[in-house]
């Protein structure tokens, strides 16, 4: 299972995405599950990271599910109209 860090803002987004994509190599199951329960401080960059990870997963024929997402992340996704693209479990 992949995990998001405690903090994911613009400053960490590029490194976080690279780490998540690198971790996809070990993920054979579909859907790929990303654990977001530890995510405490974030901005809209967290959504950008998850959307790009979703695109990479779909390119590999896998779905993406975000587990334990904070309510504020869900609210932010709904505000941008992309909540349907990042299903929660």
C-alpha positions, 0 to 999 in steps of 0.5 A: 500500500502506498501512503501520503506523507503528513505534509503535502504542499507545493514544496513537497509535491514533486518529490512525493509524486516521484516516490509514489510512482516509484512505489507503483512498481511493487503494486500488482493489485488493482485498485492501487490503494493510497493511504491518506490517513496521516495527511495533516497539512496540505494544499491543492497540490495534494489533489494534483499529486493524486490526479497525476498518480491516477493518470499513471495508474490508468495508463497501467490498467489499474484503478486508484482508491484513496483510503482514509482521506481527511474530510478537508481533502474530500471537501477540496476535491468536491469544491473543484468537482473532481471528487468522482475521480478520486474514489475513497474506500 
